[in-house]
């Protein structure tokens, strides 16, 4: 462990850091792509993740890290306006989530499209234009160019007319990312995009995250892999699951990657779990409170 990661008081001025597990600081929301103030998200009025107070700077790449049940997917759906806001407030790109949605690209954890449907990869990517242009309107020359550029960006131009269901799992994941990119979004939400990928597809996605961050887009990527945060992200938000099965998840730390990924914060987020931090294996066993 480096001294910087053991020092919980470090703050780079661009983000908030939890000085102790379970505590979060609020700062100004100037130039923020996402602002949460005491926010809780869930379904049917029941929160799945709560106590979220933070501001994500525009152009940041945030690794959303936590065990299963900590509310990572629910938070991403809340940012899209697809999960209930049960407490607090949320502003996305300066607006309410439903109004900001056309400027958000998302890659869901599991795409529910039937792989047996006779639909090509190019048609899947074209669907990313429907939200802003409508499903029945011709996409025109500019739309066709945007689809081609998105496919080229993820390295799948040669597979454009291949049936989507014939692609490998990693290629399908990259195709769904191209669908998210085709509308030129300001904010990208990626839900476990690295799960089950081989090294080649993982490296392609890592490169894309770095490139998109360099372009000034804001990215929030959920993952169990701390290495992803260290290799490609500027910030990290750690979520801890509740102490009881029906208790909502809550934040353990938020800030720059160096500031947030402290041993204490990781131990708080991952209970009775072995994870890798700073290329060292850490067993994070903590007594139930």
C-alpha positions in Angstrom: 0.0 0.0 0.0 1.3 3.5 -0.8 1.4 6.2 1.7 -1.0 8.2 -0.4 -3.6 5.6 -0.1 -3.2 5.2 3.6 -3.7 9.0 4.0 -7.4 9.6 4.1 -7.2 13.3 4.4 -5.8 13.9 0.8 -8.2 15.8 -1.5 -7.3 16.9 -5.0 -9.9 19.7 -5.0 -12.0 18.0 -7.7 -14.0 15.6 -5.6 -15.1 14.7 -2.1 -13.5 11.9 0.0 -14.9 10.0 2.9 -12.5 10.5 5.8 -14.1 7.5 7.5 -16.3 4.7 6.3 -19.9 5.7 6.1 -19.2 9.5 6.1 -19.3 11.8 3.1 -18.5 15.4 2.6 -20.6 17.8 0.5 -18.8 20.4 -1.7 -19.9 22.9 -4.3 -21.5 21.5 -7.4 -19.9 24.0 -9.9 -19.0 22.4 -13.2 -20.5 19.1 -12.0 -22.0 16.5 -14.4 -23.8 14.8 -11.6 -25.0 16.2 -8.2 -26.5 14.0 -5.5 -27.7 15.5 -2.3 -28.9 13.0 0.3 -30.2 10.9 -2.6 -31.7 7.4 -2.2 -32.9 5.2 -5.1 -35.0 2.1 -5.2 -38.2 0.5 -6.4 -41.8 0.7 -5.3 -40.8 3.2 -2.7 -38.1 1.0 -1.1 -34.5 2.3 -1.3 -31.8 0.0 -2.5 -29.0 2.5 -2.1 -29.1 5.7 0.1 -27.1 8.5 1.8 -25.5 9.7 -1.5 -24.1 13.2 -1.3 -21.5 14.0 -3.9 -20.7 16.0 -7.1 -19.0 14.3 -10.1 -17.0 16.9 -12.1 -17.6 17.1 -15.8 -15.0 15.1 -17.6 -14.3 12.7 -14.7 -14.2 8.9 -15.1 -15.7 7.4 -12.0 -15.2 3.7 -11.0 -18.3 2.6 -9.2 -17.1 -0.2 -7.0 -18.9 -2.5 -4.5 -20.1 -6.0 -3.9 -23.3 -7.5 -5.2 -26.3 -6.0 -3.4 -24.6 -2.6 -2.7 -26.8 -0.8 -5.2 -24.5 -0.1 -8.1 -27.0 -0.9 -10.9 -29.8 0.8 -9.0 -27.7 4.0 -8.8 -27.0 3.9 -12.5 -30.7 3.4 -13.2 -31.5 6.3 -10.9 -29.2 8.6 -12.8 -31.2 7.6 -15.9 -34.5 8.3 -14.1 -35.4 4.6 -14.3 -35.3 3.9 -10.6 -37.4 5.7 -7.9 -35.8 8.7 -6.1 -37.0 7.9 -2.6 -35.1 10.7 -0.8 -33.0 13.7 -1.5 -32.3 15.2 -4.9 -30.4 14.5 -8.1 -29.3 16.7 -11.0 -27.8 15.2 -14.2 -26.0 17.5 -16.6 -27.8 20.4 -14.9 -31.3 18.8 -15.3 -33.7 16.2 -13.9 -32.7 12.7 -15.0 -35.6 12.2 -17.5 -34.8 15.5 -19.2 -31.0 14.7 -19.4 -31.6 11.2 -20.7 -31.1 12.1 -24.4 -27.6 13.2 -23.6 -26.7 10.0 -21.7 -25.3 6.9 -23.3 -25.7 3.6 -21.3 -24.4 0.1 -21.5 -26.6 -2.1 -19.3 -25.2 -5.0 -17.4 -27.2 -7.5 -19.4 -28.7 -6.7 -22.8 -32.0 -8.4 -23.1 -32.2 -8.5 -26.9 -32.9 -12.0 -28.3 -29.7 -13.1 -30.0 -31.7 -15.2 -32.4 -33.4 -12.2 -33.9 -32.3 -11.6 -37.6 -30.8 -8.2 -36.7 -27.3 -7.0 -37.8 -24.7 -5.3 -35.6 -25.2 -2.2 -37.7 -28.9 -2.2 -36.9 -28.2 -2.6 -33.2 -25.9 0.4 -33.2 -28.4 2.4 -35.2 -31.0 2.0 -32.4 -28.8 4.3 -30.4 -30.1 7.2 -32.5 -33.8 6.5 -31.9 -33.9 8.4 -28.6 -32.9 11.7 -30.2 -34.3 11.2 -33.7 -37.3 8.8 -33.2 -37.6 5.2 -34.4 -39.6 5.9 -37.5 -37.6 8.8 -39.0 -34.9 8.1 -41.5 -31.5 8.6 -40.0 -30.1 10.3 -43.0 -26.5 10.7 -44.2 -25.3 12.1 -40.9 -26.9 9.3 -38.9 -25.3 6.7 -41.2 -21.9 8.4 -40.8 -22.3 8.4 -37.0 -23.1 4.7 -37.0 -20.0 3.9 -39.1 -17.8 6.1 -36.9 -19.1 4.3 -33.7 -18.4 0.9 -35.2 -14.9 2.0 -36.2 -14.3 3.3 -32.8 -15.0 -0.1 -31.1 -13.0 -1.9 -33.8 -16.0 -3.7 -35.4 -16.4 -2.1 -38.8 -15.7 -5.4 -40.5 -18.6 -7.0 -38.6 -21.2 -4.3 -39.3 -23.4 -6.6 -41.4 -22.9 -9.7 -39.3 -25.9 -11.0 -37.4 -25.6 -9.7 -33.9 -26.3 -13.1 -32.3 -23.3 -14.6 -34.3 -20.8 -12.3 -32.6 -18.8 -13.4 -29.5 -19.9 -12.1 -26.1 -17.0 -9.6 -26.1 -17.9 -8.3 -29.6 -21.6 -8.0 -28.6 -20.5 -5.9 -25.5 -18.4 -3.7 -27.8 -21.4 -3.4 -30.2 -23.7 -2.3 -27.3 -21.0 0.3 -26.4 -21.0 1.6 -30.0 -24.8 1.9 -29.6 -24.3 4.0 -26.5 -21.7 6.2 -28.3 -23.5 6.8 -31.6 -25.5 9.7 -30.3 -22.4 11.5 -29.0 -23.4 11.5 -25.3 -22.0 13.8 -22.7 -22.4 11.2 -19.9 -21.7 7.5 -20.3 -23.0 4.9 -17.8 -21.4 1.5 -18.1 -22.7 -1.3 -15.9 -20.2 -4.1 -15.4 -18.9 -3.8 -19.0 -15.8 -5.9 -18.2 -17.6 -9.0 -16.8 -16.6 -12.2 -18.6 -14.4 -10.5 -21.2 -11.2 -12.1 -22.5 -8.0 -10.0 -22.4 -8.4 -8.7 -26.0 -11.9 -7.3 -25.5 -11.0 -6.0 -22.0 -8.0 -4.1 -23.4 -10.2 -2.6 -26.1 -12.7 -1.4 -23.6 -10.0 0.0 -21.3 -8.5 1.9 -24.2 -11.9 3.3 -25.1 -12.6 4.5 -21.5 -9.2 6.3 -21.5 -9.9 7.9 -24.9 -13.4 9.0 -23.9 -12.1 10.5 -20.7 -9.4 12.4 -22.6 -12.2 13.9 -24.8 -13.8 15.4 -21.8 -16.8 13.0 -21.5 -18.0 12.1 -18.1 -18.0 8.3 -17.5 -19.4 6.2 -14.6 -18.4 2.6 -14.9 -19.5 0.0 -12.3 -17.1 -2.9 -11.6 -15.8 -5.3 -9.1 -12.3 -5.0 -10.4 -10.2 -2.4 -8.5 -7.6 -2.7 -11.3 -10.0 -1.0 -13.7 -10.2 2.0 -11.4 -6.5 2.2 -11.1 -5.8 1.9 -14.9 -8.5 4.0 -16.4 -10.4 6.2 -13.9 -9.8 9.6 -12.2 -12.3 9.0 -9.3 -13.8 6.1 -7.4 -17.1 5.7 -5.5 -17.2 2.7 -3.2 -20.6 1.4 -2.1 -21.1 -1.0 0.8 -24.0 -3.4 1.1 -26.2 -3.2 4.1 -25.5 -5.2 7.2 -28.8 -7.0 6.8 -30.4 -8.5 3.7 -33.1 -5.8 3.3 -30.9 -2.9 4.3 -29.9 -0.6 1.4 -26.4 0.0 0.3 -24.5 3.1 1.2 -21.3 4.9 0.3 -18.0 4.0 1.9 -15.8 6.5 0.1 -15.7 8.9 -2.8 -12.8 11.0 -4.2 -9.8 10.7 -6.5 -8.7 7.1 -7.0 -5.7 7.5 -4.8 -7.8 9.1 -2.0 -10.8 6.8 -2.1 -9.2 3.4 -2.5 -7.8 3.2 1.1 -7.7 -0.1 2.9 -10.3 1.1 5.4 -12.8 2.0 2.7 -12.2 -1.2 0.8 -12.7 -3.2 3.9 -15.9 -1.4 4.7 -17.3 -2.0 1.2 -16.2 -5.6 0.8 -17.0 -7.7 3.8 -15.6 -11.2 4.1 -14.3 -11.0 0.6 -10.8 -11.3 -1.0 -10.0 -8.4 -3.4 -6.8 -7.0 -5.0 -5.7 -3.5 -4.0 -2.5 -1.9 -5.4 -1.6 -5.4 -6.8 -1.7 -7.0 -3.3 -4.4 -9.5 -2.3 -6.4 -8.2 0.6 -8.9 -10.3 2.6 -11.5 -7.8 3.9 -13.1 -9.6 6.8 -15.1 -7.2 9.1 -17.4 -8.0 12.0 -21.0 -7.3 11.4 -22.1 -4.2 13.2 
